[in-house]
Amino acid sequence: MVREITDGLKDRGIDQRFAAFQAYAGEQLDSTAGKEQTSEVTGNCRLSWYDHLMRNPLKAPVEAEQFTRELHQALRGDAMGLIGRW
């Protein structure tokens, strides 16, 4: 999926504009991050997964789909299947 999106951006001639947007988004995330850097939050209740997805928008649809698929499978089965997955 990432390759398809990347190819589409190139075909439309907007790949450089997208790269600029992605750099800008990363700068904004950096400038608004809290002082504490832990594995779960940056000190202002920002989840590390959110930060990751916002910095990697081309991978976000794939990762979100995988997350929802695994969540759905866990909820259909034994409720204990949720422990330790995320």
PDB file of N, CA, C and O in Angstrom:
ATOM      1  N   MET A   1       0.824  -1.183   0.000  1.00  0.00           N
ATOM      2  CA  MET A   1       0.000   0.000   0.000  1.00  0.00           C
ATOM      3  C   MET A   1       0.877   1.259   0.000  1.00  0.00           C
ATOM      4  O   MET A   1       0.581   2.235  -0.688  1.00  0.00           O
ATOM      5  N   VAL A   2       1.955   1.217   0.780  1.00  0.00           N
ATOM      6  CA  VAL A   2       2.839   2.388   0.848  1.00  0.00           C
ATOM      7  C   VAL A   2       3.408   2.694  -0.531  1.00  0.00           C
ATOM      8  O   VAL A   2       3.479   3.853  -0.940  1.00  0.00           O
ATOM      9  N   ARG A   3       3.815   1.644  -1.243  1.00  0.00           N
ATOM     10  CA  ARG A   3       4.378   1.856  -2.583  1.00  0.00           C
ATOM     11  C   ARG A   3       3.335   2.448  -3.524  1.00  0.00           C
ATOM     12  O   ARG A   3       3.653   3.329  -4.324  1.00  0.00           O
ATOM     13  N   GLU A   4       2.109   1.981  -3.438  1.00  0.00           N
ATOM     14  CA  GLU A   4       1.042   2.512  -4.289  1.00  0.00           C
ATOM     15  C   GLU A   4       0.818   3.997  -4.029  1.00  0.00           C
ATOM     16  O   GLU A   4       0.681   4.785  -4.964  1.00  0.00           O
ATOM     17  N   ILE A   5       0.783   4.370  -2.765  1.00  0.00           N
ATOM     18  CA  ILE A   5       0.579   5.775  -2.419  1.00  0.00           C
ATOM     19  C   ILE A   5       1.770   6.609  -2.882  1.00  0.00           C
ATOM     20  O   ILE A   5       1.599   7.685  -3.454  1.00  0.00           O
ATOM     21  N   THR A   6       2.983   6.102  -2.631  1.00  0.00           N
ATOM     22  CA  THR A   6       4.195   6.812  -3.045  1.00  0.00           C
ATOM     23  C   THR A   6       4.222   6.997  -4.559  1.00  0.00           C
ATOM     24  O   THR A   6       4.531   8.080  -5.056  1.00  0.00           O
ATOM     25  N   ASP A   7       3.896   5.932  -5.285  1.00  0.00           N
ATOM     26  CA  ASP A   7       3.843   6.028  -6.745  1.00  0.00           C
ATOM     27  C   ASP A   7       2.799   7.045  -7.199  1.00  0.00           C
ATOM     28  O   ASP A   7       3.029   7.806  -8.139  1.00  0.00           O
ATOM     29  N   GLY A   8       1.654   7.051  -6.525  1.00  0.00           N
ATOM     30  CA  GLY A   8       0.604   8.020  -6.862  1.00  0.00           C
ATOM     31  C   GLY A   8       1.044   9.454  -6.623  1.00  0.00           C
ATOM     32  O   GLY A   8       0.730  10.343  -7.415  1.00  0.00           O
ATOM     33  N   LEU A   9       1.769   9.681  -5.535  1.00  0.00           N
ATOM     34  CA  LEU A   9       2.281  11.024  -5.264  1.00  0.00           C
ATOM     35  C   LEU A   9       3.274  11.449  -6.348  1.00  0.00           C
ATOM     36  O   LEU A   9       3.251  12.591  -6.807  1.00  0.00           O
ATOM     37  N   LYS A  10       4.137  10.530  -6.747  1.00  0.00           N
ATOM     38  CA  LYS A  10       5.116  10.826  -7.803  1.00  0.00           C
ATOM     39  C   LYS A  10       4.420  11.084  -9.131  1.00  0.00           C
ATOM     40  O   LYS A  10       4.759  12.034  -9.836  1.00  0.00           O
ATOM     41  N   ASP A  11       3.444  10.240  -9.478  1.00  0.00           N
ATOM     42  CA  ASP A  11       2.710  10.403 -10.735  1.00  0.00           C
ATOM     43  C   ASP A  11       2.025  11.762 -10.817  1.00  0.00           C
ATOM     44  O   ASP A  11       1.925  12.347 -11.895  1.00  0.00           O
ATOM     45  N   ARG A  12       1.564  12.253  -9.703  1.00  0.00           N
ATOM     46  CA  ARG A  12       0.872  13.547  -9.667  1.00  0.00           C
ATOM     47  C   ARG A  12       1.841  14.720  -9.516  1.00  0.00           C
ATOM     48  O   ARG A  12       1.445  15.882  -9.600  1.00  0.00           O
ATOM     49  N   GLY A  13       3.111  14.398  -9.293  1.00  0.00           N
ATOM     50  CA  GLY A  13       4.117  15.445  -9.141  1.00  0.00           C
ATOM     51  C   GLY A  13       4.025  16.190  -7.824  1.00  0.00           C
ATOM     52  O   GLY A  13       4.422  17.352  -7.736  1.00  0.00           O
ATOM     53  N   ILE A  14       3.508  15.533  -6.804  1.00  0.00           N
ATOM     54  CA  ILE A  14       3.363  16.204  -5.507  1.00  0.00           C
ATOM     55  C   ILE A  14       4.159  15.512  -4.409  1.00  0.00           C
ATOM     56  O   ILE A  14       3.930  15.757  -3.225  1.00  0.00           O
ATOM     57  N   ASP A  15       5.096  14.645  -4.802  1.00  0.00           N
ATOM     58  CA  ASP A  15       5.877  13.922  -3.803  1.00  0.00           C
ATOM     59  C   ASP A  15       6.747  14.858  -2.967  1.00  0.00           C
ATOM     60  O   ASP A  15       6.928  14.623  -1.772  1.00  0.00           O
ATOM     61  N   GLN A  16       7.286  15.909  -3.571  1.00  0.00           N
ATOM     62  CA  GLN A  16       8.105  16.858  -2.809  1.00  0.00           C
ATOM     63  C   GLN A  16       7.250  17.675  -1.839  1.00  0.00           C
ATOM     64  O   GLN A  16       7.686  17.985  -0.730  1.00  0.00           O
ATOM     65  N   ARG A  17       6.052  18.017  -2.256  1.00  0.00           N
ATOM     66  CA  ARG A  17       5.143  18.746  -1.352  1.00  0.00           C
ATOM     67  C   ARG A  17       4.747  17.859  -0.175  1.00  0.00           C
ATOM     68  O   ARG A  17       4.645  18.332   0.956  1.00  0.00           O
ATOM     69  N   PHE A  18       4.525  16.573  -0.443  1.00  0.00           N
ATOM     70  CA  PHE A  18       4.198  15.657   0.637  1.00  0.00           C
ATOM     71  C   PHE A  18       5.372  15.518   1.597  1.00  0.00           C
ATOM     72  O   PHE A  18       5.181  15.495   2.812  1.00  0.00           O
ATOM     73  N   ALA A  19       6.590  15.425   1.056  1.00  0.00           N
ATOM     74  CA  ALA A  19       7.788  15.326   1.904  1.00  0.00           C
ATOM     75  C   ALA A  19       7.904  16.569   2.782  1.00  0.00           C
ATOM     76  O   ALA A  19       8.274  16.467   3.952  1.00  0.00           O
ATOM     77  N   ALA A  20       7.590  17.744   2.226  1.00  0.00           N
ATOM     78  CA  ALA A  20       7.633  18.980   3.008  1.00  0.00           C
ATOM     79  C   ALA A  20       6.578  18.946   4.116  1.00  0.00           C
ATOM     80  O   ALA A  20       6.843  19.361   5.244  1.00  0.00           O
ATOM     81  N   PHE A  21       5.379  18.449   3.790  1.00  0.00           N
ATOM     82  CA  PHE A  21       4.332  18.321   4.805  1.00  0.00           C
ATOM     83  C   PHE A  21       4.769  17.382   5.919  1.00  0.00           C
ATOM     84  O   PHE A  21       4.566  17.672   7.098  1.00  0.00           O
ATOM     85  N   GLN A  22       5.373  16.251   5.544  1.00  0.00           N
ATOM     86  CA  GLN A  22       5.789  15.279   6.542  1.00  0.00           C
ATOM     87  C   GLN A  22       6.866  15.870   7.451  1.00  0.00           C
ATOM     88  O   GLN A  22       6.851  15.635   8.659  1.00  0.00           O
ATOM     89  N   ALA A  23       7.797  16.632   6.883  1.00  0.00           N
ATOM     90  CA  ALA A  23       8.828  17.290   7.693  1.00  0.00           C
ATOM     91  C   ALA A  23       8.191  18.318   8.630  1.00  0.00           C
ATOM     92  O   ALA A  23       8.568  18.415   9.798  1.00  0.00           O
ATOM     93  N   TYR A  24       7.231  19.081   8.119  1.00  0.00           N
ATOM     94  CA  TYR A  24       6.526  20.074   8.933  1.00  0.00           C
ATOM     95  C   TYR A  24       5.786  19.398  10.086  1.00  0.00           C
ATOM     96  O   TYR A  24       5.836  19.870  11.222  1.00  0.00           O
ATOM     97  N   ALA A  25       5.100  18.290   9.790  1.00  0.00           N
ATOM     98  CA  ALA A  25       4.357  17.575  10.839  1.00  0.00           C
ATOM     99  C   ALA A  25       5.318  17.093  11.923  1.00  0.00           C
ATOM    100  O   ALA A  25       5.008  17.192  13.110  1.00  0.00           O
ATOM    101  N   GLY A  26       6.472  16.577  11.530  1.00  0.00           N
ATOM    102  CA  GLY A  26       7.464  16.133  12.504  1.00  0.00           C
ATOM    103  C   GLY A  26       7.968  17.276  13.372  1.00  0.00           C
ATOM    104  O   GLY A  26       8.143  17.118  14.580  1.00  0.00           O
ATOM    105  N   GLU A  27       8.200  18.431  12.748  1.00  0.00           N
ATOM    106  CA  GLU A  27       8.637  19.613  13.506  1.00  0.00           C
ATOM    107  C   GLU A  27       7.574  20.040  14.509  1.00  0.00           C
ATOM    108  O   GLU A  27       7.897  20.401  15.641  1.00  0.00           O
ATOM    109  N   GLN A  28       6.319  20.002  14.104  1.00  0.00           N
ATOM    110  CA  GLN A  28       5.232  20.379  15.007  1.00  0.00           C
ATOM    111  C   GLN A  28       5.127  19.395  16.170  1.00  0.00           C
ATOM    112  O   GLN A  28       4.898  19.799  17.310  1.00  0.00           O
ATOM    113  N   LEU A  29       5.292  18.123  15.885  1.00  0.00           N
ATOM    114  CA  LEU A  29       5.269  17.126  16.956  1.00  0.00           C
ATOM    115  C   LEU A  29       6.425  17.358  17.923  1.00  0.00           C
ATOM    116  O   LEU A  29       6.251  17.272  19.138  1.00  0.00           O
ATOM    117  N   ASP A  30       7.601  17.651  17.382  1.00  0.00           N
ATOM    118  CA  ASP A  30       8.757  17.923  18.232  1.00  0.00           C
ATOM    119  C   ASP A  30       8.529  19.158  19.093  1.00  0.00           C
ATOM    120  O   ASP A  30       8.842  19.159  20.283  1.00  0.00           O
ATOM    121  N   SER A  31       7.980  20.210  18.487  1.00  0.00           N
ATOM    122  CA  SER A  31       7.825  21.471  19.214  1.00  0.00           C
ATOM    123  C   SER A  31       6.732  21.416  20.281  1.00  0.00           C
ATOM    124  O   SER A  31       6.725  22.235  21.200  1.00  0.00           O
ATOM    125  N   THR A  32       5.815  20.464  20.169  1.00  0.00           N
ATOM    126  CA  THR A  32       4.730  20.365  21.149  1.00  0.00           C
ATOM    127  C   THR A  32       4.894  19.186  22.095  1.00  0.00           C
ATOM    128  O   THR A  32       4.019  18.925  22.920  1.00  0.00           O
ATOM    129  N   ALA A  33       6.007  18.475  21.982  1.00  0.00           N
ATOM    130  CA  ALA A  33       6.234  17.329  22.861  1.00  0.00           C
ATOM    131  C   ALA A  33       6.507  17.812  24.283  1.00  0.00           C
ATOM    132  O   ALA A  33       7.081  18.880  24.496  1.00  0.00           O
ATOM    133  N   GLY A  34       6.093  17.020  25.224  1.00  0.00           N
ATOM    134  CA  GLY A  34       6.358  17.336  26.620  1.00  0.00           C
ATOM    135  C   GLY A  34       7.813  17.090  26.966  1.00  0.00           C
ATOM    136  O   GLY A  34       8.587  16.605  26.141  1.00  0.00           O
ATOM    137  N   LYS A  35       8.172  17.425  28.184  1.00  0.00           N
ATOM    138  CA  LYS A  35       9.555  17.280  28.631  1.00  0.00           C
ATOM    139  C   LYS A  35       9.917  15.834  28.925  1.00  0.00           C
ATOM    140  O   LYS A  35      11.051  15.418  28.689  1.00  0.00           O
ATOM    141  N   GLU A  36       8.975  15.074  29.433  1.00  0.00           N
ATOM    142  CA  GLU A  36       9.250  13.683  29.794  1.00  0.00           C
ATOM    143  C   GLU A  36       9.169  12.802  28.560  1.00  0.00           C
ATOM    144  O   GLU A  36       8.206  12.883  27.797  1.00  0.00           O
ATOM    145  N   GLN A  37      10.161  11.973  28.363  1.00  0.00           N
ATOM    146  CA  GLN A  37      10.167  11.034  27.239  1.00  0.00           C
ATOM    147  C   GLN A  37      10.115   9.615  27.798  1.00  0.00           C
ATOM    148  O   GLN A  37      11.134   9.063  28.215  1.00  0.00           O
ATOM    149  N   THR A  38       8.936   9.040  27.802  1.00  0.00           N
ATOM    150  CA  THR A  38       8.770   7.671  28.280  1.00  0.00           C
ATOM    151  C   THR A  38       8.285   6.813  27.125  1.00  0.00           C
ATOM    152  O   THR A  38       8.061   7.315  26.023  1.00  0.00           O
ATOM    153  N   SER A  39       8.122   5.536  27.372  1.00  0.00           N
ATOM    154  CA  SER A  39       7.686   4.644  26.302  1.00  0.00           C
ATOM    155  C   SER A  39       6.211   4.840  25.946  1.00  0.00           C
ATOM    156  O   SER A  39       5.780   4.449  24.862  1.00  0.00           O
ATOM    157  N   GLU A  40       5.438   5.441  26.848  1.00  0.00           N
ATOM    158  CA  GLU A  40       4.006   5.561  26.578  1.00  0.00           C
ATOM    159  C   GLU A  40       3.567   6.959  26.191  1.00  0.00           C
ATOM    160  O   GLU A  40       2.728   7.114  25.304  1.00  0.00           O
ATOM    161  N   VAL A  41       4.103   7.961  26.824  1.00  0.00           N
ATOM    162  CA  VAL A  41       3.670   9.322  26.532  1.00  0.00           C
ATOM    163  C   VAL A  41       4.864  10.262  26.529  1.00  0.00           C
ATOM    164  O   VAL A  41       5.939   9.922  27.021  1.00  0.00           O
ATOM    165  N   THR A  42       4.665  11.432  25.976  1.00  0.00           N
ATOM    166  CA  THR A  42       5.738  12.421  25.929  1.00  0.00           C
ATOM    167  C   THR A  42       5.580  13.481  27.005  1.00  0.00           C
ATOM    168  O   THR A  42       6.183  14.550  26.908  1.00  0.00           O
ATOM    169  N   GLY A  43       4.804  13.214  28.003  1.00  0.00           N
ATOM    170  CA  GLY A  43       4.616  14.181  29.073  1.00  0.00           C
ATOM    171  C   GLY A  43       3.369  15.018  28.907  1.00  0.00           C
ATOM    172  O   GLY A  43       2.958  15.700  29.847  1.00  0.00           O
ATOM    173  N   ASN A  44       2.750  14.985  27.729  1.00  0.00           N
ATOM    174  CA  ASN A  44       1.503  15.730  27.541  1.00  0.00           C
ATOM    175  C   ASN A  44       0.397  14.799  27.033  1.00  0.00           C
ATOM    176  O   ASN A  44      -0.472  15.192  26.255  1.00  0.00           O
ATOM    177  N   CYS A  45       0.467  13.564  27.499  1.00  0.00           N
ATOM    178  CA  CYS A  45      -0.539  12.543  27.184  1.00  0.00           C
ATOM    179  C   CYS A  45      -0.585  12.174  25.707  1.00  0.00           C
ATOM    180  O   CYS A  45      -1.631  11.773  25.197  1.00  0.00           O
ATOM    181  N   ARG A  46       0.528  12.306  25.029  1.00  0.00           N
ATOM    182  CA  ARG A  46       0.592  11.882  23.624  1.00  0.00           C
ATOM    183  C   ARG A  46       1.126  10.457  23.590  1.00  0.00           C
ATOM    184  O   ARG A  46       2.253  10.200  24.012  1.00  0.00           O
ATOM    185  N   LEU A  47       0.330   9.550  23.096  1.00  0.00           N
ATOM    186  CA  LEU A  47       0.748   8.167  22.994  1.00  0.00           C
ATOM    187  C   LEU A  47       1.861   8.030  21.963  1.00  0.00           C
ATOM    188  O   LEU A  47       1.863   8.718  20.942  1.00  0.00           O
ATOM    189  N   SER A  48       2.798   7.142  22.239  1.00  0.00           N
ATOM    190  CA  SER A  48       3.912   6.953  21.317  1.00  0.00           C
ATOM    191  C   SER A  48       3.429   6.432  19.963  1.00  0.00           C
ATOM    192  O   SER A  48       4.018   6.758  18.933  1.00  0.00           O
ATOM    193  N   TRP A  49       2.347   5.616  19.954  1.00  0.00           N
ATOM    194  CA  TRP A  49       1.834   5.116  18.683  1.00  0.00           C
ATOM    195  C   TRP A  49       1.263   6.258  17.853  1.00  0.00           C
ATOM    196  O   TRP A  49       1.469   6.300  16.640  1.00  0.00           O
ATOM    197  N   TYR A  50       0.551   7.182  18.485  1.00  0.00           N
ATOM    198  CA  TYR A  50       0.032   8.364  17.794  1.00  0.00           C
ATOM    199  C   TYR A  50       1.188   9.137  17.172  1.00  0.00           C
ATOM    200  O   TYR A  50       1.131   9.518  16.003  1.00  0.00           O
ATOM    201  N   ASP A  51       2.226   9.366  17.950  1.00  0.00           N
ATOM    202  CA  ASP A  51       3.388  10.099  17.459  1.00  0.00           C
ATOM    203  C   ASP A  51       3.987   9.373  16.252  1.00  0.00           C
ATOM    204  O   ASP A  51       4.327   9.997  15.247  1.00  0.00           O
ATOM    205  N   HIS A  52       4.111   8.057  16.365  1.00  0.00           N
ATOM    206  CA  HIS A  52       4.657   7.251  15.266  1.00  0.00           C
ATOM    207  C   HIS A  52       3.800   7.378  14.012  1.00  0.00           C
ATOM    208  O   HIS A  52       4.329   7.594  12.922  1.00  0.00           O
ATOM    209  N   LEU A  53       2.486   7.246  14.156  1.00  0.00           N
ATOM    210  CA  LEU A  53       1.601   7.327  12.999  1.00  0.00           C
ATOM    211  C   LEU A  53       1.626   8.705  12.352  1.00  0.00           C
ATOM    212  O   LEU A  53       1.588   8.814  11.127  1.00  0.00           O
ATOM    213  N   MET A  54       1.687   9.739  13.148  1.00  0.00           N
ATOM    214  CA  MET A  54       1.721  11.093  12.607  1.00  0.00           C
ATOM    215  C   MET A  54       3.042  11.386  11.881  1.00  0.00           C
ATOM    216  O   MET A  54       3.072  12.173  10.935  1.00  0.00           O
ATOM    217  N   ARG A  55       4.114  10.759  12.320  1.00  0.00           N
ATOM    218  CA  ARG A  55       5.409  10.950  11.663  1.00  0.00           C
ATOM    219  C   ARG A  55       5.564  10.065  10.424  1.00  0.00           C
ATOM    220  O   ARG A  55       6.426  10.318   9.582  1.00  0.00           O
ATOM    221  N   ASN A  56       4.745   9.047  10.316  1.00  0.00           N
ATOM    222  CA  ASN A  56       4.815   8.099   9.200  1.00  0.00           C
ATOM    223  C   ASN A  56       3.440   7.929   8.564  1.00  0.00           C
ATOM    224  O   ASN A  56       2.879   6.834   8.606  1.00  0.00           O
ATOM    225  N   PRO A  57       2.884   8.988   7.977  1.00  0.00           N
ATOM    226  CA  PRO A  57       1.503   8.926   7.497  1.00  0.00           C
ATOM    227  C   PRO A  57       1.264   7.904   6.388  1.00  0.00           C
ATOM    228  O   PRO A  57       0.133   7.451   6.212  1.00  0.00           O
ATOM    229  N   LEU A  58       2.293   7.533   5.641  1.00  0.00           N
ATOM    230  CA  LEU A  58       2.080   6.529   4.597  1.00  0.00           C
ATOM    231  C   LEU A  58       1.901   5.137   5.182  1.00  0.00           C
ATOM    232  O   LEU A  58       1.244   4.291   4.576  1.00  0.00           O
ATOM    233  N   LYS A  59       2.473   4.894   6.345  1.00  0.00           N
ATOM    234  CA  LYS A  59       2.340   3.596   6.996  1.00  0.00           C
ATOM    235  C   LYS A  59       1.095   3.527   7.878  1.00  0.00           C
ATOM    236  O   LYS A  59       0.664   2.437   8.252  1.00  0.00           O
ATOM    237  N   ALA A  60       0.520   4.664   8.209  1.00  0.00           N
ATOM    238  CA  ALA A  60      -0.605   4.721   9.147  1.00  0.00           C
ATOM    239  C   ALA A  60      -1.796   3.862   8.727  1.00  0.00           C
ATOM    240  O   ALA A  60      -2.324   3.135   9.568  1.00  0.00           O
ATOM    241  N   PRO A  61      -2.250   3.906   7.463  1.00  0.00           N
ATOM    242  CA  PRO A  61      -3.410   3.071   7.114  1.00  0.00           C
ATOM    243  C   PRO A  61      -3.150   1.577   7.300  1.00  0.00           C
ATOM    244  O   PRO A  61      -4.029   0.842   7.750  1.00  0.00           O
ATOM    245  N   VAL A  62      -1.953   1.133   6.956  1.00  0.00           N
ATOM    246  CA  VAL A  62      -1.620  -0.287   7.088  1.00  0.00           C
ATOM    247  C   VAL A  62      -1.587  -0.688   8.563  1.00  0.00           C
ATOM    248  O   VAL A  62      -2.149  -1.714   8.947  1.00  0.00           O
ATOM    249  N   GLU A  63      -0.928   0.122   9.380  1.00  0.00           N
ATOM    250  CA  GLU A  63      -0.822  -0.206  10.805  1.00  0.00           C
ATOM    251  C   GLU A  63      -2.167  -0.115  11.506  1.00  0.00           C
ATOM    252  O   GLU A  63      -2.463  -0.931  12.379  1.00  0.00           O
ATOM    253  N   ALA A  64      -2.982   0.862  11.142  1.00  0.00           N
ATOM    254  CA  ALA A  64      -4.306   0.991  11.756  1.00  0.00           C
ATOM    255  C   ALA A  64      -5.186  -0.193  11.375  1.00  0.00           C
ATOM    256  O   ALA A  64      -5.939  -0.701  12.206  1.00  0.00           O
ATOM    257  N   GLU A  65      -5.093  -0.637  10.119  1.00  0.00           N
ATOM    258  CA  GLU A  65      -5.874  -1.797   9.696  1.00  0.00           C
ATOM    259  C   GLU A  65      -5.426  -3.041  10.440  1.00  0.00           C
ATOM    260  O   GLU A  65      -6.263  -3.836  10.867  1.00  0.00           O
ATOM    261  N   GLN A  66      -4.137  -3.225  10.604  1.00  0.00           N
ATOM    262  CA  GLN A  66      -3.619  -4.385  11.337  1.00  0.00           C
ATOM    263  C   GLN A  66      -4.091  -4.353  12.783  1.00  0.00           C
ATOM    264  O   GLN A  66      -4.504  -5.376  13.330  1.00  0.00           O
ATOM    265  N   PHE A  67      -4.029  -3.175  13.404  1.00  0.00           N
ATOM    266  CA  PHE A  67      -4.474  -3.029  14.788  1.00  0.00           C
ATOM    267  C   PHE A  67      -5.951  -3.394  14.931  1.00  0.00           C
ATOM    268  O   PHE A  67      -6.324  -4.148  15.830  1.00  0.00           O
ATOM    269  N   THR A  68      -6.793  -2.855  14.040  1.00  0.00           N
ATOM    270  CA  THR A  68      -8.224  -3.127  14.165  1.00  0.00           C
ATOM    271  C   THR A  68      -8.538  -4.586  13.866  1.00  0.00           C
ATOM    272  O   THR A  68      -9.444  -5.157  14.474  1.00  0.00           O
ATOM    273  N   ARG A  69      -7.797  -5.205  12.932  1.00  0.00           N
ATOM    274  CA  ARG A  69      -8.000  -6.619  12.641  1.00  0.00           C
ATOM    275  C   ARG A  69      -7.650  -7.474  13.855  1.00  0.00           C
ATOM    276  O   ARG A  69      -8.402  -8.380  14.214  1.00  0.00           O
ATOM    277  N   GLU A  70      -6.520  -7.191  14.483  1.00  0.00           N
ATOM    278  CA  GLU A  70      -6.112  -7.952  15.665  1.00  0.00           C
ATOM    279  C   GLU A  70      -7.056  -7.711  16.839  1.00  0.00           C
ATOM    280  O   GLU A  70      -7.363  -8.636  17.592  1.00  0.00           O
ATOM    281  N   LEU A  71      -7.512  -6.487  16.995  1.00  0.00           N
ATOM    282  CA  LEU A  71      -8.463  -6.182  18.057  1.00  0.00           C
ATOM    283  C   LEU A  71      -9.763  -6.946  17.839  1.00  0.00           C
ATOM    284  O   LEU A  71     -10.307  -7.538  18.771  1.00  0.00           O
ATOM    285  N   HIS A  72     -10.256  -6.930  16.611  1.00  0.00           N
ATOM    286  CA  HIS A  72     -11.489  -7.654  16.287  1.00  0.00           C
ATOM    287  C   HIS A  72     -11.333  -9.142  16.572  1.00  0.00           C
ATOM    288  O   HIS A  72     -12.225  -9.755  17.158  1.00  0.00           O
ATOM    289  N   GLN A  73     -10.218  -9.726  16.168  1.00  0.00           N
ATOM    290  CA  GLN A  73      -9.980 -11.149  16.410  1.00  0.00           C
ATOM    291  C   GLN A  73      -9.920 -11.445  17.907  1.00  0.00           C
ATOM    292  O   GLN A  73     -10.455 -12.452  18.371  1.00  0.00           O
ATOM    293  N   ALA A  74      -9.267 -10.560  18.656  1.00  0.00           N
ATOM    294  CA  ALA A  74      -9.169 -10.767  20.104  1.00  0.00           C
ATOM    295  C   ALA A  74     -10.535 -10.669  20.767  1.00  0.00           C
ATOM    296  O   ALA A  74     -10.835 -11.439  21.679  1.00  0.00           O
ATOM    297  N   LEU A  75     -11.364  -9.736  20.323  1.00  0.00           N
ATOM    298  CA  LEU A  75     -12.683  -9.566  20.919  1.00  0.00           C
ATOM    299  C   LEU A  75     -13.633 -10.703  20.552  1.00  0.00           C
ATOM    300  O   LEU A  75     -14.548 -11.015  21.313  1.00  0.00           O
ATOM    301  N   ARG A  76     -13.425 -11.317  19.406  1.00  0.00           N
ATOM    302  CA  ARG A  76     -14.274 -12.448  18.999  1.00  0.00           C
ATOM    303  C   ARG A  76     -13.955 -13.701  19.793  1.00  0.00           C
ATOM    304  O   ARG A  76     -14.803 -14.580  19.944  1.00  0.00           O
ATOM    305  N   GLY A  77     -12.740 -13.784  20.297  1.00  0.00           N
ATOM    306  CA  GLY A  77     -12.330 -14.972  21.030  1.00  0.00           C
ATOM    307  C   GLY A  77     -12.366 -14.753  22.520  1.00  0.00           C
ATOM    308  O   GLY A  77     -13.192 -13.995  23.029  1.00  0.00           O
ATOM    309  N   ASP A  78     -11.487 -15.402  23.204  1.00  0.00           N
ATOM    310  CA  ASP A  78     -11.362 -15.300  24.642  1.00  0.00           C
ATOM    311  C   ASP A  78     -10.961 -13.876  25.019  1.00  0.00           C
ATOM    312  O   ASP A  78      -9.999 -13.341  24.469  1.00  0.00           O
ATOM    313  N   ALA A  79     -11.675 -13.268  25.934  1.00  0.00           N
ATOM    314  CA  ALA A  79     -11.375 -11.892  26.342  1.00  0.00           C
ATOM    315  C   ALA A  79      -9.965 -11.756  26.903  1.00  0.00           C
ATOM    316  O   ALA A  79      -9.401 -10.662  26.897  1.00  0.00           O
ATOM    317  N   MET A  80      -9.394 -12.843  27.383  1.00  0.00           N
ATOM    318  CA  MET A  80      -8.031 -12.801  27.896  1.00  0.00           C
ATOM    319  C   MET A  80      -7.024 -12.566  26.779  1.00  0.00           C
ATOM    320  O   MET A  80      -5.859 -12.266  27.038  1.00  0.00           O
ATOM    321  N   GLY A  81      -7.477 -12.703  25.529  1.00  0.00           N
ATOM    322  CA  GLY A  81      -6.608 -12.470  24.394  1.00  0.00           C
ATOM    323  C   GLY A  81      -6.142 -11.032  24.279  1.00  0.00           C
ATOM    324  O   GLY A  81      -5.199 -10.743  23.543  1.00  0.00           O
ATOM    325  N   LEU A  82      -6.784 -10.138  24.989  1.00  0.00           N
ATOM    326  CA  LEU A  82      -6.389  -8.720  24.935  1.00  0.00           C
ATOM    327  C   LEU A  82      -5.196  -8.429  25.846  1.00  0.00           C
ATOM    328  O   LEU A  82      -4.485  -7.448  25.631  1.00  0.00           O
ATOM    329  N   ILE A  83      -4.973  -9.248  26.839  1.00  0.00           N
ATOM    330  CA  ILE A  83      -3.902  -8.995  27.802  1.00  0.00           C
ATOM    331  C   ILE A  83      -2.555  -9.110  27.122  1.00  0.00           C
ATOM    332  O   ILE A  83      -2.234 -10.133  26.519  1.00  0.00           O
ATOM    333  N   GLY A  84      -1.771  -8.049  27.225  1.00  0.00           N
ATOM    334  CA  GLY A  84      -0.409  -8.056  26.719  1.00  0.00           C
ATOM    335  C   GLY A  84      -0.257  -7.893  25.228  1.00  0.00           C
ATOM    336  O   GLY A  84       0.866  -7.938  24.727  1.00  0.00           O
ATOM    337  N   ARG A  85      -1.335  -7.705  24.499  1.00  0.00           N
ATOM    338  CA  ARG A  85      -1.221  -7.549  23.047  1.00  0.00           C
ATOM    339  C   ARG A  85      -0.716  -6.163  22.679  1.00  0.00           C
ATOM    340  O   ARG A  85       0.089  -6.022  21.758  1.00  0.00           O
ATOM    341  N   TRP A  86      -1.174  -5.147  23.379  1.00  0.00           N
ATOM    342  CA  TRP A  86      -0.792  -3.788  23.000  1.00  0.00           C
ATOM    343  C   TRP A  86      -0.156  -3.167  24.168  1.00  0.00           C
ATOM    344  O   TRP A  86       0.258  -2.010  24.103  1.00  0.00           O
TER     345      TRP A  86
END
